[in-house]
Amino acid sequence: MINYISGLVFVVLLLIGGVVSFSLGAANPGLGVVVGVLWLISDVILSNGIQLAAQWEQGVVFRLGQYHGIKGPGLFFIIPLIDQVKLVDTRIRAMDIPAQQMITKDNVPVKINGVIFFKVDQVADALIKVQDYRYAISQYAQTALRDVIGQMSLDQLLSEREQIAKMIETAVEKDTKGWGLEVTGINIQDVDMPEELKKMMSRQASAEREKRATITKAEGDKEAAINLAAAATTMATSPGAMQLRTLQTLDGLGPTASNTVVIAVPIELMEIVKSLAKSKS
């Protein structure tokens, strides 16, 4: 593909060649035509030798069909008609792993899709050792996904996504190690399960929440009973504690006139009054 630099060189040389051919053609028309044709051919060949690679690209040069070297990024030159260059994008790419139907270790059918992130690390290996590295790594990612999920139970699949993604990444890196590719990450996106299984899991989660609520209420009742028993023991062993509690209760009733309060006089107080009366008599 002709880049804009080679196109610019072609246009400039074409204009110069046109001026030269026109000048020679004025004196000798035949010579002007020959010079114009030769100039045009030379212009095409020379402009094709100028190549440009962007900052994220590298060019693999093949000379007469054999690997010759790597050029770029930036402006570089090749031998026209002898060298051939293929530009490779070295940026990180995101590629979808198509949704697949698979069976977990505990025989639960699930449908999973994901995404793989990778980049070309060795451009020569990526072009020479595999025909289409994008398609090849996509197929390896799908195979690794099926293999790993087949070794996991449904509970592990739902709770250990990061670990499963790491296992898939390791498997893909192992299989594609010699292709000049670097896998930077694999993520599992969606896990689709049968509707009946979703309803069962929902009922199970609801039962677990009710169980925790019941346990929490029972623990609260137990602590309240312990505290009440401790308070009763304290009042029984301390005669003044009951009187203080009675006064606190009266104070909490407030000054409302509609309240009728009946005070039970403790037996100990009555005994004190009787003893005082006997002593006076």
C-alpha atoms as a printed R data frame, in Angstrom:
    type eleno elety resid chain resno       x       y       z
1   ATOM     1    CA   MET     A     1   0.000   0.000   0.000
2   ATOM     2    CA   ILE     A     2   1.377   3.374  -1.011
3   ATOM     3    CA   ASN     A     3   1.731   5.687   1.995
4   ATOM     4    CA   TYR     A     4   1.402   9.425   1.802
5   ATOM     5    CA   ILE     A     5   5.190   9.985   1.775
6   ATOM     6    CA   SER     A     6   5.733   7.796  -1.274
7   ATOM     7    CA   GLY     A     7   2.681   9.372  -2.906
8   ATOM     8    CA   LEU     A     8   4.084  12.841  -2.277
9   ATOM     9    CA   VAL     A     9   7.476  11.842  -3.741
10  ATOM    10    CA   PHE     A    10   5.708  10.343  -6.764
11  ATOM    11    CA   VAL     A    11   3.768  13.565  -7.431
12  ATOM    12    CA   VAL     A    12   6.831  15.805  -7.040
13  ATOM    13    CA   LEU     A    13   8.988  13.653  -9.332
14  ATOM    14    CA   LEU     A    14   6.137  13.386 -11.810
15  ATOM    15    CA   LEU     A    15   5.872  17.184 -12.010
16  ATOM    16    CA   ILE     A    16   9.616  17.516 -12.464
17  ATOM    17    CA   GLY     A    17   9.578  14.801 -15.111
18  ATOM    18    CA   GLY     A    18   6.721  16.490 -16.901
19  ATOM    19    CA   VAL     A    19   8.621  19.771 -17.057
20  ATOM    20    CA   VAL     A    20  11.778  18.030 -18.324
21  ATOM    21    CA   SER     A    21   9.864  16.010 -20.922
22  ATOM    22    CA   PHE     A    22   8.003  19.066 -22.129
23  ATOM    23    CA   SER     A    23  11.229  21.051 -22.473
24  ATOM    24    CA   LEU     A    24  12.931  18.264 -24.440
25  ATOM    25    CA   GLY     A    25   9.820  17.636 -26.477
26  ATOM    26    CA   ALA     A    26   9.800  21.191 -27.712
27  ATOM    27    CA   ALA     A    27  13.081  20.594 -29.518
28  ATOM    28    CA   ASN     A    28  12.703  16.842 -30.211
29  ATOM    29    CA   PRO     A    29   9.233  15.360 -29.705
30  ATOM    30    CA   GLY     A    30  10.437  11.753 -29.912
31  ATOM    31    CA   LEU     A    31  13.104  12.286 -27.261
32  ATOM    32    CA   GLY     A    32  10.596  14.045 -25.040
33  ATOM    33    CA   VAL     A    33   8.223  11.049 -25.162
34  ATOM    34    CA   VAL     A    34  10.997   8.524 -24.412
35  ATOM    35    CA   VAL     A    35  12.310  10.583 -21.503
36  ATOM    36    CA   GLY     A    36   8.764  11.006 -20.158
37  ATOM    37    CA   VAL     A    37   8.048   7.250 -20.230
38  ATOM    38    CA   LEU     A    38  11.383   6.341 -18.629
39  ATOM    39    CA   TRP     A    39  10.920   9.048 -16.027
40  ATOM    40    CA   LEU     A    40   7.464   7.760 -15.171
41  ATOM    41    CA   ILE     A    41   8.726   4.185 -14.742
42  ATOM    42    CA   SER     A    42  11.630   5.358 -12.592
43  ATOM    43    CA   ASP     A    43   9.266   7.515 -10.556
44  ATOM    44    CA   VAL     A    44   6.967   4.565  -9.803
45  ATOM    45    CA   ILE     A    45   9.873   2.313  -8.816
46  ATOM    46    CA   LEU     A    46  11.555   4.937  -6.615
47  ATOM    47    CA   SER     A    47   8.389   6.018  -4.836
48  ATOM    48    CA   ASN     A    48   7.539   2.404  -4.032
49  ATOM    49    CA   GLY     A    49  10.887   2.077  -2.255
50  ATOM    50    CA   ILE     A    50   9.910   4.693   0.335
51  ATOM    51    CA   GLN     A    51   7.978   3.211   3.240
52  ATOM    52    CA   LEU     A    52   6.538   4.689   6.414
53  ATOM    53    CA   ALA     A    53   5.548   2.855   9.614
54  ATOM    54    CA   ALA     A    54   3.601   4.488  12.418
55  ATOM    55    CA   GLN     A    55   4.872   4.537  16.006
56  ATOM    56    CA   TRP     A    56   2.859   1.377  16.814
57  ATOM    57    CA   GLU     A    57   3.917  -0.508  13.676
58  ATOM    58    CA   GLN     A    58   6.908  -2.524  12.585
59  ATOM    59    CA   GLY     A    59   7.662  -3.661   9.040
60  ATOM    60    CA   VAL     A    60   8.884  -7.192   8.265
61  ATOM    61    CA   VAL     A    61  10.983  -7.118   5.077
62  ATOM    62    CA   PHE     A    62  11.121 -10.141   2.774
63  ATOM    63    CA   ARG     A    63  13.793 -10.080   0.057
64  ATOM    64    CA   LEU     A    64  12.925 -12.341  -2.848
65  ATOM    65    CA   GLY     A    65  10.540 -14.203  -0.578
66  ATOM    66    CA   GLN     A    66  12.991 -14.764   2.290
67  ATOM    67    CA   TYR     A    67  13.021 -13.010   5.646
68  ATOM    68    CA   HIS     A    68  15.501 -10.144   5.553
69  ATOM    69    CA   GLY     A    69  14.890  -7.942   8.607
70  ATOM    70    CA   ILE     A    70  12.621  -5.620  10.547
71  ATOM    71    CA   LYS     A    71  12.212  -1.933   9.777
72  ATOM    72    CA   GLY     A    72  10.465   0.906  11.517
73  ATOM    73    CA   PRO     A    73   8.810   2.626  13.134
74  ATOM    74    CA   GLY     A    74   9.364   5.751  11.050
75  ATOM    75    CA   LEU     A    75  10.626   6.266   7.508
76  ATOM    76    CA   PHE     A    76  12.676   3.506   5.864
77  ATOM    77    CA   PHE     A    77  13.665   2.343   2.390
78  ATOM    78    CA   ILE     A    78  13.431  -0.969   0.583
79  ATOM    79    CA   ILE     A    79  14.664  -2.156  -2.780
80  ATOM    80    CA   PRO     A    80  11.717  -1.843  -5.175
81  ATOM    81    CA   LEU     A    81  10.589  -5.008  -6.995
82  ATOM    82    CA   ILE     A    82  12.947  -7.102  -4.842
83  ATOM    83    CA   ASP     A    83  11.850  -6.380  -1.294
84  ATOM    84    CA   GLN     A    84   8.359  -6.830   0.076
85  ATOM    85    CA   VAL     A    85   7.256  -5.353   3.404
86  ATOM    86    CA   LYS     A    86   4.377  -6.303   5.696
87  ATOM    87    CA   LEU     A    87   3.413  -3.909   8.483
88  ATOM    88    CA   VAL     A    88   2.357  -5.395  11.826
89  ATOM    89    CA   ASP     A    89   0.419  -3.556  14.542
90  ATOM    90    CA   THR     A    90   2.163  -4.039  17.916
91  ATOM    91    CA   ARG     A    91  -0.522  -2.444  20.111
92  ATOM    92    CA   ILE     A    92  -2.555  -4.429  22.649
93  ATOM    93    CA   ARG     A    93  -5.641  -5.894  21.035
94  ATOM    94    CA   ALA     A    94  -8.924  -6.975  22.566
95  ATOM    95    CA   MET     A    95 -10.595  -9.966  20.948
96  ATOM    96    CA   ASP     A    96 -13.903 -11.518  21.946
97  ATOM    97    CA   ILE     A    97 -14.067 -15.183  22.900
98  ATOM    98    CA   PRO     A    98 -17.440 -16.236  21.450
99  ATOM    99    CA   ALA     A    99 -20.072 -17.605  23.822
100 ATOM   100    CA   GLN     A   100 -19.819 -21.389  24.138
101 ATOM   101    CA   GLN     A   101 -22.044 -24.048  25.646
102 ATOM   102    CA   MET     A   102 -20.067 -26.254  28.041
103 ATOM   103    CA   ILE     A   103 -20.489 -28.612  31.001
104 ATOM   104    CA   THR     A   104 -18.952 -27.991  34.429
105 ATOM   105    CA   LYS     A   105 -17.371 -30.656  36.616
106 ATOM   106    CA   ASP     A   106 -20.675 -31.211  38.468
107 ATOM   107    CA   ASN     A   107 -22.577 -31.639  35.143
108 ATOM   108    CA   VAL     A   108 -24.210 -28.198  35.015
109 ATOM   109    CA   PRO     A   109 -24.676 -26.759  31.492
110 ATOM   110    CA   VAL     A   110 -23.447 -23.152  31.241
111 ATOM   111    CA   LYS     A   111 -22.853 -20.697  28.418
112 ATOM   112    CA   ILE     A   112 -19.769 -18.506  28.830
113 ATOM   113    CA   ASN     A   113 -18.085 -15.806  26.790
114 ATOM   114    CA   GLY     A   114 -14.984 -13.747  27.479
115 ATOM   115    CA   VAL     A   115 -12.360 -11.430  26.064
116 ATOM   116    CA   ILE     A   116  -8.633 -11.915  25.497
117 ATOM   117    CA   PHE     A   117  -6.043  -9.125  25.470
118 ATOM   118    CA   PHE     A   118  -2.800  -9.741  23.595
119 ATOM   119    CA   LYS     A   119  -0.117  -8.022  21.549
120 ATOM   120    CA   VAL     A   120   2.524  -8.978  19.008
121 ATOM   121    CA   ASP     A   121   5.892  -9.126  20.733
122 ATOM   122    CA   GLN     A   122   8.011 -10.667  17.929
123 ATOM   123    CA   VAL     A   123   6.602  -9.506  14.601
124 ATOM   124    CA   ALA     A   124   8.688 -11.883  12.481
125 ATOM   125    CA   ASP     A   125   7.509 -14.974  14.380
126 ATOM   126    CA   ALA     A   126   3.896 -13.802  14.246
127 ATOM   127    CA   LEU     A   127   4.022 -13.630  10.446
128 ATOM   128    CA   ILE     A   128   6.293 -16.585   9.655
129 ATOM   129    CA   LYS     A   129   5.324 -19.258  12.187
130 ATOM   130    CA   VAL     A   130   1.539 -18.986  11.986
131 ATOM   131    CA   GLN     A   131  -0.701 -18.176   9.044
132 ATOM   132    CA   ASP     A   132  -3.212 -15.968  10.863
133 ATOM   133    CA   TYR     A   133  -2.217 -15.301  14.469
134 ATOM   134    CA   ARG     A   134  -5.517 -13.542  15.282
135 ATOM   135    CA   TYR     A   135  -7.648 -16.527  14.290
136 ATOM   136    CA   ALA     A   136  -5.192 -19.009  15.828
137 ATOM   137    CA   ILE     A   137  -5.077 -17.366  19.265
138 ATOM   138    CA   SER     A   138  -8.875 -17.016  19.243
139 ATOM   139    CA   GLN     A   139  -9.242 -20.768  18.672
140 ATOM   140    CA   TYR     A   140  -6.704 -21.583  21.395
141 ATOM   141    CA   ALA     A   141  -8.531 -19.298  23.829
142 ATOM   142    CA   GLN     A   142 -11.834 -21.066  23.143
143 ATOM   143    CA   THR     A   143 -10.221 -24.480  23.614
144 ATOM   144    CA   ALA     A   144  -8.507 -23.430  26.852
145 ATOM   145    CA   LEU     A   145 -11.787 -21.981  28.149
146 ATOM   146    CA   ARG     A   146 -13.603 -25.282  27.594
147 ATOM   147    CA   ASP     A   147 -10.799 -27.302  29.182
148 ATOM   148    CA   VAL     A   148 -10.586 -25.158  32.321
149 ATOM   149    CA   ILE     A   149 -14.350 -24.853  32.853
150 ATOM   150    CA   GLY     A   150 -14.680 -28.632  32.527
151 ATOM   151    CA   GLN     A   151 -12.450 -28.999  35.603
152 ATOM   152    CA   MET     A   152 -14.451 -26.554  37.759
153 ATOM   153    CA   SER     A   153 -17.705 -26.932  39.667
154 ATOM   154    CA   LEU     A   154 -20.470 -24.349  39.315
155 ATOM   155    CA   ASP     A   155 -19.699 -22.831  42.734
156 ATOM   156    CA   GLN     A   156 -16.026 -22.433  41.780
157 ATOM   157    CA   LEU     A   157 -17.017 -20.896  38.453
158 ATOM   158    CA   LEU     A   158 -19.157 -18.250  40.153
159 ATOM   159    CA   SER     A   159 -16.756 -17.433  42.996
160 ATOM   160    CA   GLU     A   160 -13.284 -17.866  41.449
161 ATOM   161    CA   ARG     A   161 -13.468 -16.015  38.141
162 ATOM   162    CA   GLU     A   162 -10.085 -14.356  38.516
163 ATOM   163    CA   GLN     A   163  -8.361 -17.650  39.250
164 ATOM   164    CA   ILE     A   164 -10.080 -19.315  36.283
165 ATOM   165    CA   ALA     A   165  -9.032 -16.431  34.013
166 ATOM   166    CA   LYS     A   166  -5.417 -16.851  35.180
167 ATOM   167    CA   MET     A   167  -5.547 -20.581  34.413
168 ATOM   168    CA   ILE     A   168  -6.880 -19.900  30.906
169 ATOM   169    CA   GLU     A   169  -4.212 -17.238  30.347
170 ATOM   170    CA   THR     A   170  -1.460 -19.651  31.406
171 ATOM   171    CA   ALA     A   171  -2.785 -22.344  29.061
172 ATOM   172    CA   VAL     A   172  -2.980 -19.962  26.082
173 ATOM   173    CA   GLU     A   173   0.513 -18.580  26.735
174 ATOM   174    CA   LYS     A   174   1.910 -22.112  26.868
175 ATOM   175    CA   ASP     A   175   0.345 -23.079  23.540
176 ATOM   176    CA   THR     A   176   1.242 -19.847  21.714
177 ATOM   177    CA   LYS     A   177   4.693 -19.317  23.211
178 ATOM   178    CA   GLY     A   178   6.563 -19.727  19.913
179 ATOM   179    CA   TRP     A   179   4.312 -17.439  17.883
180 ATOM   180    CA   GLY     A   180   5.781 -14.136  19.050
181 ATOM   181    CA   LEU     A   181   2.577 -13.204  20.922
182 ATOM   182    CA   GLU     A   182   2.189 -11.965  24.490
183 ATOM   183    CA   VAL     A   183  -1.112 -12.530  26.300
184 ATOM   184    CA   THR     A   184  -1.705  -9.613  28.674
185 ATOM   185    CA   GLY     A   185  -4.996 -10.776  30.162
186 ATOM   186    CA   ILE     A   186  -8.158 -12.845  29.813
187 ATOM   187    CA   ASN     A   187 -11.491 -11.947  31.420
188 ATOM   188    CA   ILE     A   188 -14.689 -13.972  31.738
189 ATOM   189    CA   GLN     A   189 -17.615 -11.690  30.957
190 ATOM   190    CA   ASP     A   190 -20.959 -13.484  31.194
191 ATOM   191    CA   VAL     A   191 -21.998 -16.828  32.691
192 ATOM   192    CA   ASP     A   192 -25.444 -17.863  31.497
193 ATOM   193    CA   MET     A   193 -27.247 -20.724  33.274
194 ATOM   194    CA   PRO     A   194 -30.632 -22.440  32.746
195 ATOM   195    CA   GLU     A   195 -33.618 -20.553  34.174
196 ATOM   196    CA   GLU     A   196 -34.591 -23.411  36.507
197 ATOM   197    CA   LEU     A   197 -31.128 -23.395  38.025
198 ATOM   198    CA   LYS     A   198 -31.296 -19.628  38.520
199 ATOM   199    CA   LYS     A   199 -34.602 -19.991  40.391
200 ATOM   200    CA   MET     A   200 -33.161 -22.742  42.605
201 ATOM   201    CA   MET     A   201 -30.112 -20.588  43.420
202 ATOM   202    CA   SER     A   202 -32.408 -17.662  44.228
203 ATOM   203    CA   ARG     A   203 -34.454 -19.803  46.635
204 ATOM   204    CA   GLN     A   204 -31.262 -21.107  48.216
205 ATOM   205    CA   ALA     A   205 -29.929 -17.576  48.730
206 ATOM   206    CA   SER     A   206 -33.263 -16.513  50.264
207 ATOM   207    CA   ALA     A   207 -33.191 -19.497  52.647
208 ATOM   208    CA   GLU     A   208 -29.625 -18.632  53.657
209 ATOM   209    CA   ARG     A   209 -30.648 -15.054  54.451
210 ATOM   210    CA   GLU     A   210 -33.620 -16.259  56.551
211 ATOM   211    CA   LYS     A   211 -31.325 -18.675  58.372
212 ATOM   212    CA   ARG     A   212 -28.863 -15.892  59.241
213 ATOM   213    CA   ALA     A   213 -31.724 -13.634  60.403
214 ATOM   214    CA   THR     A   214 -33.117 -16.371  62.674
215 ATOM   215    CA   ILE     A   215 -29.696 -17.085  64.158
216 ATOM   216    CA   THR     A   216 -29.081 -13.371  64.768
217 ATOM   217    CA   LYS     A   217 -32.495 -12.973  66.508
218 ATOM   218    CA   ALA     A   218 -31.865 -16.052  68.693
219 ATOM   219    CA   GLU     A   219 -28.456 -14.710  69.724
220 ATOM   220    CA   GLY     A   220 -30.060 -11.365  70.612
221 ATOM   221    CA   ASP     A   221 -32.762 -13.046  72.718
222 ATOM   222    CA   LYS     A   222 -30.112 -15.092  74.509
223 ATOM   223    CA   GLU     A   223 -28.040 -12.004  75.366
224 ATOM   224    CA   ALA     A   224 -31.183 -10.168  76.576
225 ATOM   225    CA   ALA     A   225 -32.135 -13.095  78.838
226 ATOM   226    CA   ILE     A   226 -28.624 -13.211  80.313
227 ATOM   227    CA   ASN     A   227 -28.718  -9.470  81.024
228 ATOM   228    CA   LEU     A   228 -32.170  -9.712  82.647
229 ATOM   229    CA   ALA     A   229 -31.036 -12.616  84.827
230 ATOM   230    CA   ALA     A   230 -27.979 -10.640  85.926
231 ATOM   231    CA   ALA     A   231 -30.180  -7.633  86.768
232 ATOM   232    CA   ALA     A   232 -32.572  -9.795  88.810
233 ATOM   233    CA   THR     A   233 -29.667 -11.312  90.736
234 ATOM   234    CA   THR     A   234 -28.313  -7.855  91.544
235 ATOM   235    CA   MET     A   235 -31.683  -6.625  92.802
236 ATOM   236    CA   ALA     A   236 -32.172  -9.738  94.915
237 ATOM   237    CA   THR     A   237 -28.796  -9.377  96.653
238 ATOM   238    CA   SER     A   238 -29.001  -5.597  97.129
239 ATOM   239    CA   PRO     A   239 -32.127  -4.315  99.011
240 ATOM   240    CA   GLY     A   240 -31.583  -0.715  97.930
241 ATOM   241    CA   ALA     A   241 -31.386  -1.615  94.241
242 ATOM   242    CA   MET     A   242 -35.130  -2.343  94.058
243 ATOM   243    CA   GLN     A   243 -35.978   0.979  95.680
244 ATOM   244    CA   LEU     A   244 -33.731   2.872  93.249
245 ATOM   245    CA   ARG     A   245 -35.378   1.078  90.345
246 ATOM   246    CA   THR     A   246 -38.789   2.018  91.704
247 ATOM   247    CA   LEU     A   247 -37.804   5.686  91.955
248 ATOM   248    CA   GLN     A   248 -36.459   5.622  88.401
249 ATOM   249    CA   THR     A   249 -39.738   4.177  87.181
250 ATOM   250    CA   LEU     A   250 -41.721   6.911  88.943
251 ATOM   251    CA   ASP     A   251 -39.498   9.580  87.481
252 ATOM   252    CA   GLY     A   252 -40.050   8.175  84.005
253 ATOM   253    CA   LEU     A   253 -43.832   8.410  84.252
254 ATOM   254    CA   GLY     A   254 -43.795  12.184  84.007
255 ATOM   255    CA   PRO     A   255 -46.077  14.836  85.548
256 ATOM   256    CA   THR     A   256 -49.228  13.840  83.607
257 ATOM   257    CA   ALA     A   257 -52.306  14.140  85.886
258 ATOM   258    CA   SER     A   258 -54.104  11.221  84.264
259 ATOM   259    CA   ASN     A   259 -51.521   8.708  85.498
260 ATOM   260    CA   THR     A   260 -52.505   6.693  88.554
261 ATOM   261    CA   VAL     A   261 -49.578   5.233  90.414
262 ATOM   262    CA   VAL     A   262 -49.867   2.437  92.949
263 ATOM   263    CA   ILE     A   263 -46.746   2.054  95.089
264 ATOM   264    CA   ALA     A   264 -46.063  -1.247  96.734
265 ATOM   265    CA   VAL     A   265 -44.330  -0.631 100.062
266 ATOM   266    CA   PRO     A   266 -41.485  -3.085 100.657
267 ATOM   267    CA   ILE     A   267 -41.826  -5.454 103.658
268 ATOM   268    CA   GLU     A   268 -38.508  -4.248 105.081
269 ATOM   269    CA   LEU     A   269 -39.864  -0.691 105.334
270 ATOM   270    CA   MET     A   270 -42.977  -1.871 107.188
271 ATOM   271    CA   GLU     A   271 -40.850  -3.789 109.682
272 ATOM   272    CA   ILE     A   272 -38.783  -0.656 110.378
273 ATOM   273    CA   VAL     A   273 -41.963   1.370 111.049
274 ATOM   274    CA   LYS     A   274 -43.300  -1.318 113.439
275 ATOM   275    CA   SER     A   275 -40.029  -1.448 115.376
276 ATOM   276    CA   LEU     A   276 -40.053   2.348 115.793
277 ATOM   277    CA   ALA     A   277 -43.628   2.240 117.078
278 ATOM   278    CA   LYS     A   278 -42.797  -0.432 119.638
279 ATOM   279    CA   SER     A   279 -39.759   1.483 120.896
280 ATOM   280    CA   LYS     A   280 -41.890   4.635 121.533
281 ATOM   281    CA   SER     A   281 -44.516   2.756 123.422
